[in-house]
Amino acid sequence: MLRNLAISIAAITALSYSFSAHAESWFEVEVFVFERQQPSVEKWLNATPPKLSNDTVDIITPVISTDITGVAVGLNGCTSTDWSNGSSNCNDPKVSNSIAAHPSEVPFNIGANKPQTAYLSQGPLLLAQSQGKFNDLIRTIQREPYVKSLVHLTWQQNMQSRRRAKPVRIFGGKDFSKSFEYHGLAVKKPAQTEAMPSTEFGALGNTYEAPKIGPVWELDGSINIYLSHYLYIENNLALRKPTQKMLESSPLEFNEYAALEIEGKKKLAPYLESIPLIQNRRVRSGEIHYFDHPQLGVVMQIRKMAQPTNVKPIDLTERATTSQPVPYTG
């Protein structure tokens, strides 16, 4: 019965999409980002971290994060399918019991656990490492001195107009959240305060929740690709590097990590610098494009691919186990 129902739904869906399938224009995108570890006289102390739009799609987090809810509280937790549903309780911290653990450093090669196939009307699809074509190119660049590889991934997406295009979030490297906040300030040591009596915790019930601190990645930002007669790439990336900066100080803010006090108003304090790479370029498919920067290098290729012709099959008998893209919620 379930099988027949699934087939019927798939047939109806395929028929409805057949009228708009011609409007889809799928391409394959491969990206390699690396750091140039060379001294630079240029400073970016006043640059701000990248601002990501709410419609940014995250295809990396589902494959690097671990749902530890079951371990932490003995529950089943949320699957990748649960996380991909915007209306799911998994995305609501007030009602969700899901706990996601991030690694202290993002793996260099990001990919699905097996080769993927795109379907009509699907969002950006992360491919397996075996589906990429940059291996020889990456080995050549890695032999160069002062090169630190940050992230490499390949995905397929339906190219939209600039108005409808959704950026894909790109991040990699180390997580600085234990030392720095997202906007660059050093994390303050927790103030020694009186412990809340257990009776007060009981009165709060399930509404009490410890503050959640998101990762602060060494590389972060987004890449937006859209189609308007030609293909266009909009890079909005930033490399985060620990340094020091003169910051306003006050007696309440002073702690043992504060460095040299100058004139009693400013101090030289730890700061997470944001080095931006913001470049727009019109490109041709098939060509390898290099975005140069004193501290960063981005290699990209947008390739033509066989266009999807089918709607993704509906499986009503089991929960999905593959990682699905999720909306950016930062």
Secondary structure, DSSP 8 states (H G I E B T S, - for coil): -HHHHHHHHHHHHHHHHHTTGGG--EEEEEEEEEEE----S---TT-------TT-EESSHHHH-EE-HHHHHS-----HHHHH-TTSGGG-TTT----EE--SB--SB--BSS-----TT---EE-BGGG---HHHHHHHHTSTTEEEEEEEEEEEE---TTT---EEEEEEEE-TTTB-TTSBB-----------HHHHHHHGGG---------EEEEEEEEEEESSSEEEEEEEEEEEEEEEEEE--TTT--TT---EETTTEEEEEEEEEEEEEEEEEE-TT-EEEEE-SSEEEEEEEEE-----S------SS---S---EE---
